[in-house]
Amino acid sequence: MKYLNRLALPALVVLVPAACSKLAASSTGSAPEASSTATAAAASTPLSTSSAVAAHDPAHPPIDCPLRKAGINPDHLKPFEDTEKYIEFLDRPDRAAWQKPNDIVHDLALRGNEVVADVGAGSGYFSFRFASALPHGRVVAIDVEPEMIRHIHHKAMMEGVTNLGEVIASATDPSVPNDADIVFICDVLHHVQDQAAWLGTLHKEMKPGSDLVLVEFKEGDLPQGPPASVKIPKARLLSLVSDAGFRLDHEQKDLLPYQLFLVFRRP
């Protein structure tokens, strides 16, 4: 998925942030305009003191919208229709046949209490699978696209996934939390403009002893993947990551038909 080249720089109660409420309208099949009208109408009706207090009851806290926290104006986001088409592409059923997401998660042999950072999370294709595998851990879905973060945030709310958080990153900073045990990066690095600098920043953010899992497309003419001109040759990939300070732990050679599956350790 694109990590750098996607930089198009979100109701139950009035306290729901506008961007999140707009997404809710789209995801439930209602028009965004209807959501805006409902929100405006609700805003014009004064809340009683008891209603306001109930909305902030610790048992039912206000929705913590990641876009609002990042100061992103929802009016600057891409149209829902465009975003939904891209999400459908990422989540298409035939992708699982060669991407093997469940097998990848299983191969990592998670204990269930780790912190996993999914960098370039996109639609949350892997993020939600990691969340299911971490009943006592947590997942941090990271992406430069506010639209993707908005989608993951809303899906997690609607499905009751409580161990999944979201972070909006910049093009030059992976923005990985310093307590991450595993940093997972699938089909992302070949989109990064300055790969050496980006990996160097990632190394600084990761704690010693943590793992970096890289999945990148193999060289050659393959039925899936980007053009050969943007692929990273394996020798170059190994050199980039090792020069950033990581040590190759092992390679899973037999699982993925079109991709490299490499696990590095941050000393």
KEKE-3310 file (N, C-alpha, C; in steps of 0.2 Angstrom, whole numbers, plus 5000, padded with zeros to 4 digits):
npx = (5004:5002:5012:5019:5015:5002:4997:4986:4983:4936:4868:4876:4877:4879:4892:4901:4915:4916:4922:4922:4908:4904:4910:4903:4890:4893:4897:4886:4877:4870:4868:4882:4878:4866:4870:4877:4867:4859:4868:4869:4856:4855:4864:4859:4849:4848:4858:4853:4859:4860:4861:4873:4882:4880:4885:4898:4901:4912:4910:4906:4914:4918:4920:4936:4943:4955:4958:4953:4962:4974:4972:4966:4956:4941:4935:4945:4947:4948:4935:4921:4918:4929:4938:4932:4932:4946:4948:4940:4948:4960:4955:4950:4943:4951:4964:4969:4973:4986:4992:4991:4987:4982:4990:5003:5001:5000:5012:5021:5020:5014:5013:5002:5001:5009:5014:5010:5015:5008:5013:5009:4996:4985:4969:4968:4970:4979:4979:4967:4967:4979:4974:4965:4973:4979:4974:4978:4986:4990:4987:4994:4989:4996:4997:4999:4989:4975:4962:4962:4965:4954:4944:4949:4948:4934:4929:4934:4927:4914:4914:4918:4931:4943:4957:4964:4973:4975:4987:4992:5004:5019:5026:5040:5042:5040:5033:5032:5027:5037:5036:5033:5034:5034:5037:5027:5028:5021:5022:5026:5038:5044:5038:5043:5051:5065:5073:5083:5085:5072:5072:5082:5077:5066:5073:5079:5067:5062:5063:5077:5079:5067:5057:5058:5047:5047:5039:5040:5039:5045:5058:5056:5045:5029:5012:5006:5009:5019:5026:5042:5051:5050:5052:5062:5077:5082:5095:5098:5088:5092:5104:5100:5092:5101:5111:5104:5105:5099:5098:5097:5086:5079:5073:5057:5055:5046:5032:5026:5021:5024:5031:5045:5048:5054:5062:5069:5080:5080:5095)
npy = (4994:5012:5023:5035:5042:5045:5057:5066:5079:5067:5052:5050:5058:5076:5078:5070:5070:5080:5074:5061:5058:5061:5050:5040:5042:5039:5026:5019:5020:5031:5048:5060:5073:5072:5068:5079:5089:5083:5084:5098:5102:5096:5103:5115:5113:5116:5107:5099:5101:5089:5080:5084:5080:5067:5063:5064:5055:5044:5030:5031:5038:5053:5051:5048:5055:5052:5061:5073:5075:5077:5089:5090:5096:5090:5094:5094:5081:5067:5063:5052:5042:5039:5035:5024:5015:5013:5006:4995:4989:4986:4977:4966:4950:4941:4944:4938:4925:4926:4935:4930:4933:4928:4918:4924:4931:4921:4914:4923:4919:4925:4929:4935:4946:4957:4973:4979:4987:4993:4998:5009:5005:5006:5000:4994:4980:4971:4975:4973:4959:4957:4963:4954:4943:4947:4947:4952:4962:4976:4985:4997:5006:5014:5027:5038:5043:5052:5048:5034:5032:5037:5028:5016:5019:5021:5009:5001:5006:5003:4989:4986:4984:4986:4986:4992:5006:5022:5031:5046:5048:5056:5059:5057:5052:5037:5036:5027:5019:5020:5008:4998:4980:4973:4979:4980:4980:4980:4979:4993:5000:5002:5013:5024:5039:5043:5031:5026:5036:5036:5023:5024:5034:5026:5016:5023:5025:5013:5001:4993:4975:4973:4968:4969:4967:4964:4965:4963:4965:4953:4952:4952:4947:4947:4941:4949:4965:4979:4989:4984:4993:5000:4992:4985:4978:4962:4961:4975:4979:4971:4977:4991:4990:4984:4993:5003:4999:4987:4969:4955:4942:4931:4923:4920:4909:4901:4904:4915:4918:4929:4938:4944:4939:4945:4945:4956:4961:4973:4978)
npz = (5000:4998:5006:5007:4995:4997:5003:5005:5012:5058:5075:5090:5101:5103:5106:5099:5088:5073:5062:5065:5066:5053:5046:5052:5047:5033:5034:5038:5028:5026:5020:5020:5021:5028:5041:5044:5045:5055:5066:5066:5070:5082:5089:5090:5100:5116:5128:5143:5160:5166:5156:5150:5160:5160:5148:5150:5159:5167:5164:5152:5142:5131:5113:5108:5096:5084:5073:5077:5088:5081:5075:5063:5049:5045:5033:5024:5020:5009:4997:5003:4994:4986:4996:5001:4989:4988:5000:4998:4988:4995:5004:4997:4993:4986:4989:5001:4997:4992:5000:5013:5027:5039:5041:5042:5054:5063:5061:5067:5080:5092:5109:5115:5123:5118:5112:5097:5083:5068:5054:5041:5040:5033:5028:5039:5038:5042:5055:5063:5063:5071:5083:5087:5090:5101:5116:5128:5125:5114:5099:5088:5075:5062:5050:5036:5030:5034:5031:5031:5044:5050:5046:5052:5065:5067:5063:5073:5084:5081:5080:5093:5097:5108:5110:5101:5094:5086:5075:5067:5056:5050:5033:5035:5047:5055:5067:5078:5094:5109:5116:5109:5105:5093:5077:5063:5045:5030:5013:5011:5013:5000:4995:5002:5002:5006:5011:5019:5029:5035:5040:5049:5058:5063:5069:5080:5087:5091:5104:5112:5109:5103:5088:5071:5058:5041:5026:5009:4992:4980:4968:4950:4937:4942:4946:4956:4964:4964:4950:4943:4943:4955:4965:4979:4978:4985:4991:4992:5001:5012:5015:5017:5029:5038:5039:5045:5058:5062:5065:5055:5060:5056:5041:5033:5021:5014:5015:5008:4992:4983:4990:5001:5017:5031:5047:5058:5072:5084:5091)
capx = (5000:5006:5014:5021:5011:4994:4997:4980:4981:4936:4873:4872:4877:4883:4899:4905:4918:4912:4925:4920:4901:4903:4911:4897:4885:4894:4897:4879:4874:4867:4872:4886:4874:4861:4873:4879:4860:4857:4872:4868:4850:4856:4868:4854:4845:4852:4858:4852:4865:4860:4863:4880:4886:4879:4889:4905:4901:4918:4909:4904:4918:4917:4924:4943:4944:4962:4959:4953:4968:4979:4970:4964:4950:4937:4933:4950:4948:4945:4927:4920:4917:4936:4941:4929:4935:4953:4948:4938:4954:4965:4952:4947:4944:4957:4971:4971:4976:4993:4995:4991:4987:4981:4997:5008:5000:5001:5019:5025:5020:5013:5011:4995:5002:5013:5012:5012:5014:5007:5015:5006:4991:4979:4962:4968:4969:4982:4978:4962:4970:4983:4970:4961:4978:4982:4969:4981:4991:4987:4989:4994:4988:4999:4997:5000:4982:4969:4956:4963:4965:4947:4941:4951:4945:4927:4927:4935:4922:4908:4915:4920:4938:4946:4964:4967:4973:4977:4991:4993:5011:5021:5030:5047:5043:5036:5029:5031:5028:5043:5035:5032:5038:5035:5035:5026:5028:5020:5021:5026:5045:5046:5035:5046:5056:5072:5072:5089:5083:5066:5074:5086:5072:5063:5078:5079:5060:5061:5067:5081:5076:5061:5057:5055:5045:5046:5036:5041:5038:5051:5060:5054:5038:5024:5005:5004:5014:5021:5031:5049:5055:5049:5053:5068:5080:5083:5102:5098:5084:5096:5109:5097:5090:5107:5115:5101:5106:5095:5101:5093:5085:5077:5068:5052:5055:5041:5025:5022:5023:5026:5034:5050:5046:5060:5062:5075:5080:5084:5099)
capy = (5000:5018:5026:5042:5045:5046:5063:5071:5082:5067:5053:5048:5064:5081:5078:5066:5075:5081:5070:5054:5058:5061:5044:5036:5043:5036:5019:5016:5021:5038:5053:5064:5079:5070:5068:5086:5092:5081:5087:5105:5102:5094:5108:5121:5112:5116:5101:5100:5100:5082:5077:5085:5077:5060:5062:5064:5049:5040:5024:5032:5044:5055:5047:5051:5055:5054:5066:5079:5076:5079:5095:5089:5098:5085:5097:5093:5074:5065:5061:5045:5037:5038:5031:5017:5011:5011:5001:4989:4986:4983:4971:4962:4943:4937:4946:4933:4919:4926:4939:4925:4937:4924:4913:4928:4933:4914:4913:4927:4916:4930:4927:4938:4952:4961:4979:4978:4994:4991:5005:5009:5001:5006:4999:4989:4973:4967:4978:4970:4952:4957:4964:4947:4938:4950:4948:4955:4967:4981:4986:5004:5007:5020:5028:5045:5045:5053:5044:5027:5032:5038:5021:5011:5021:5020:5001:4998:5008:4999:4982:4985:4982:4990:4986:4995:5013:5024:5037:5049:5049:5060:5056:5056:5049:5031:5038:5021:5020:5017:5002:4992:4974:4971:4984:4976:4984:4976:4983:5000:5003:5004:5019:5029:5042:5042:5025:5026:5041:5034:5017:5027:5036:5020:5012:5027:5025:5006:4999:4987:4969:4973:4965:4973:4962:4968:4961:4967:4961:4950:4954:4948:4948:4943:4943:4954:4969:4985:4988:4982:4999:5003:4986:4985:4971:4959:4963:4982:4979:4969:4982:4997:4989:4983:5000:5007:4996:4981:4963:4950:4937:4925:4924:4914:4908:4896:4906:4920:4916:4934:4943:4942:4939:4945:4947:4959:4962:4979:4977)
capz = (5000:4998:5013:5006:4990:4999:5007:5004:5018:5056:5080:5096:5105:5100:5108:5094:5084:5067:5057:5066:5065:5046:5044:5054:5042:5027:5035:5039:5022:5026:5017:5025:5022:5033:5047:5046:5047:5062:5071:5067:5073:5089:5092:5091:5105:5122:5132:5150:5164:5168:5150:5149:5165:5158:5142:5152:5164:5166:5161:5145:5140:5125:5108:5107:5089:5082:5069:5081:5092:5077:5073:5056:5047:5041:5026:5019:5018:5002:4997:5006:4989:4984:5001:5001:4984:4990:5006:4995:4985:5000:5008:4992:4996:4983:4991:5006:4994:4991:5006:5018:5033:5045:5042:5044:5061:5066:5061:5072:5087:5097:5116:5117:5128:5115:5109:5090:5079:5061:5051:5035:5042:5027:5030:5045:5035:5047:5062:5066:5065:5077:5089:5089:5092:5107:5121:5134:5122:5110:5092:5086:5068:5060:5043:5035:5027:5039:5029:5033:5052:5052:5044:5057:5072:5067:5063:5080:5088:5079:5082:5100:5097:5113:5111:5095:5094:5079:5075:5061:5055:5044:5028:5036:5054:5056:5073:5082:5101:5111:5120:5104:5105:5086:5072:5057:5040:5025:5007:5013:5012:4993:4994:5006:4998:5009:5015:5024:5034:5038:5044:5055:5063:5066:5074:5086:5090:5094:5110:5111:5109:5099:5082:5065:5053:5035:5020:5003:4986:4977:4962:4945:4934:4947:4945:4960:4967:4960:4945:4945:4944:4962:4970:4982:4977:4992:4993:4994:5007:5018:5016:5020:5036:5043:5040:5050:5065:5064:5064:5053:5064:5052:5035:5032:5014:5011:5016:5004:4985:4979:4994:5006:5024:5035:5054:5061:5079:5086:5097)
cpx = (5004:5006:5015:5017:5004:4993:4992:4978:4977:4932:4870:4872:4881:4890:4904:4908:4915:4915:4922:4912:4900:4905:4906:4892:4886:4894:4891:4875:4870:4871:4876:4882:4869:4864:4875:4872:4858:4861:4871:4861:4851:4860:4864:4850:4849:4852:4857:4858:4866:4863:4870:4884:4886:4884:4896:4906:4908:4916:4907:4908:4917:4922:4930:4945:4951:4963:4958:4959:4973:4978:4968:4957:4946:4935:4938:4951:4946:4938:4927:4921:4924:4939:4939:4931:4942:4953:4945:4944:4958:4962:4949:4948:4950:4964:4973:4974:4983:4996:4995:4991:4987:4987:5002:5007:5002:5009:5023:5024:5019:5010:5004:4995:5007:5010:5015:5010:5013:5008:5013:5000:4985:4973:4962:4968:4973:4981:4973:4963:4974:4979:4967:4966:4981:4977:4971:4986:4987:4991:4989:4994:4991:4999:4997:4993:4977:4963:4956:4962:4958:4943:4942:4947:4937:4925:4929:4930:4915:4908:4917:4927:4942:4953:4968:4967:4976:4982:4992:5000:5012:5025:5037:5048:5038:5031:5027:5032:5034:5042:5033:5036:5039:5032:5034:5025:5027:5018:5021:5033:5047:5043:5038:5051:5063:5072:5077:5087:5077:5068:5078:5082:5068:5067:5078:5072:5059:5065:5071:5078:5069:5062:5054:5053:5043:5044:5036:5041:5045:5052:5057:5047:5033:5017:5003:5010:5015:5025:5038:5053:5055:5051:5061:5071:5082:5090:5102:5094:5088:5101:5106:5095:5096:5111:5111:5102:5103:5099:5096:5092:5084:5073:5064:5052:5050:5034:5022:5025:5026:5030:5040:5046:5052:5059:5068:5074:5083:5088:5099)
cpy = (5006:5021:5033:5045:5046:5052:5068:5074:5088:5071:5053:5054:5070:5081:5074:5071:5074:5075:5063:5053:5058:5054:5039:5036:5039:5028:5015:5017:5027:5043:5058:5070:5078:5071:5075:5090:5090:5084:5094:5106:5101:5100:5114:5119:5111:5109:5103:5098:5092:5078:5078:5081:5069:5058:5061:5059:5045:5033:5025:5038:5046:5051:5051:5050:5057:5059:5073:5081:5079:5086:5095:5091:5093:5087:5096:5086:5073:5063:5053:5040:5035:5033:5024:5013:5009:5005:4995:4985:4983:4977:4966:4955:4939:4938:4941:4927:4920:4930:4935:4929:4933:4920:4918:4930:4926:4913:4917:4924:4921:4927:4929:4944:4957:4968:4978:4985:4991:4998:5004:5005:5001:5005:4995:4982:4969:4969:4974:4962:4952:4958:4958:4943:4941:4952:4952:4960:4972:4982:4994:5004:5013:5021:5036:5048:5046:5049:5037:5027:5033:5031:5016:5013:5020:5013:4998:5000:5004:4992:4980:4982:4988:4990:4988:5003:5015:5030:5039:5050:5054:5056:5054:5053:5043:5032:5031:5022:5017:5011:4996:4986:4972:4977:4980:4981:4980:4981:4990:5003:5005:5010:5025:5032:5041:5037:5024:5030:5038:5028:5019:5030:5031:5016:5016:5026:5018:5005:4993:4980:4968:4970:4969:4968:4966:4963:4965:4962:4959:4953:4950:4950:4944:4945:4948:4958:4975:4984:4987:4988:5002:4998:4987:4978:4969:4961:4971:4983:4977:4974:4989:4996:4987:4989:5004:5005:4990:4975:4958:4944:4930:4927:4918:4914:4905:4899:4910:4919:4922:4939:4940:4943:4939:4948:4950:4960:4969:4978:4981)
cpz = (5000:5005:5012:5001:4991:5003:5006:5011:5016:5054:5087:5100:5101:5101:5103:5089:5077:5062:5059:5065:5057:5044:5046:5049:5036:5028:5036:5033:5021:5023:5022:5026:5028:5040:5049:5048:5054:5067:5072:5071:5080:5092:5094:5097:5111:5126:5140:5154:5165:5162:5148:5153:5163:5152:5144:5158:5162:5163:5154:5142:5133:5120:5107:5100:5087:5078:5072:5085:5088:5074:5065:5054:5043:5034:5021:5017:5011:5003:5000:5000:4987:4989:5001:4995:4985:4996:5003:4991:4990:5003:5003:4994:4993:4985:4997:5003:4993:4997:5012:5025:5039:5046:5044:5052:5065:5066:5066:5079:5093:5104:5118:5121:5125:5113:5102:5086:5071:5057:5044:5035:5036:5030:5036:5044:5040:5055:5066:5068:5070:5083:5091:5092:5099:5112:5127:5131:5118:5104:5091:5078:5066:5053:5042:5032:5033:5037:5031:5041:5054:5051:5050:5063:5072:5067:5070:5084:5087:5081:5089:5101:5102:5113:5104:5095:5087:5080:5068:5061:5050:5039:5030:5043:5054:5062:5077:5089:5104:5115:5115:5104:5098:5082:5065:5051:5033:5018:5007:5011:5005:4991:4998:5002:5000:5014:5020:5030:5038:5042:5050:5060:5066:5071:5080:5090:5094:5100:5109:5113:5106:5092:5077:5060:5046:5029:5014:4997:4983:4971:4956:4942:4938:4945:4950:4962:4962:4954:4947:4946:4951:4967:4973:4981:4984:4995:4996:5000:5013:5020:5020:5028:5041:5044:5045:5057:5067:5062:5061:5058:5060:5046:5034:5024:5011:5011:5011:4997:4981:4984:4999:5013:5029:5042:5056:5068:5080:5092:5102)
residu = (MET:LYS:TYR:LEU:ASN:ARG:LEU:ALA:LEU:PRO:ALA:LEU:VAL:VAL:LEU:VAL:PRO:ALA:ALA:CYS:SER:LYS:LEU:ALA:ALA:SER:SER:THR:GLY:SER:ALA:PRO:GLU:ALA:SER:SER:THR:ALA:THR:ALA:ALA:ALA:ALA:SER:THR:PRO:LEU:SER:THR:SER:SER:ALA:VAL:ALA:ALA:HIS:ASP:PRO:ALA:HIS:PRO:PRO:ILE:ASP:CYS:PRO:LEU:ARG:LYS:ALA:GLY:ILE:ASN:PRO:ASP:HIS:LEU:LYS:PRO:PHE:GLU:ASP:THR:GLU:LYS:TYR:ILE:GLU:PHE:LEU:ASP:ARG:PRO:ASP:ARG:ALA:ALA:TRP:GLN:LYS:PRO:ASN:ASP:ILE:VAL:HIS:ASP:LEU:ALA:LEU:ARG:GLY:ASN:GLU:VAL:VAL:ALA:ASP:VAL:GLY:ALA:GLY:SER:GLY:TYR:PHE:SER:PHE:ARG:PHE:ALA:SER:ALA:LEU:PRO:HIS:GLY:ARG:VAL:VAL:ALA:ILE:ASP:VAL:GLU:PRO:GLU:MET:ILE:ARG:HIS:ILE:HIS:HIS:LYS:ALA:MET:MET:GLU:GLY:VAL:THR:ASN:LEU:GLY:GLU:VAL:ILE:ALA:SER:ALA:THR:ASP:PRO:SER:VAL:PRO:ASN:ASP:ALA:ASP:ILE:VAL:PHE:ILE:CYS:ASP:VAL:LEU:HIS:HIS:VAL:GLN:ASP:GLN:ALA:ALA:TRP:LEU:GLY:THR:LEU:HIS:LYS:GLU:MET:LYS:PRO:GLY:SER:ASP:LEU:VAL:LEU:VAL:GLU:PHE:LYS:GLU:GLY:ASP:LEU:PRO:GLN:GLY:PRO:PRO:ALA:SER:VAL:LYS:ILE:PRO:LYS:ALA:ARG:LEU:LEU:SER:LEU:VAL:SER:ASP:ALA:GLY:PHE:ARG:LEU:ASP:HIS:GLU:GLN:LYS:ASP:LEU:LEU:PRO:TYR:GLN:LEU:PHE:LEU:VAL:PHE:ARG:ARG:PRO)
# end
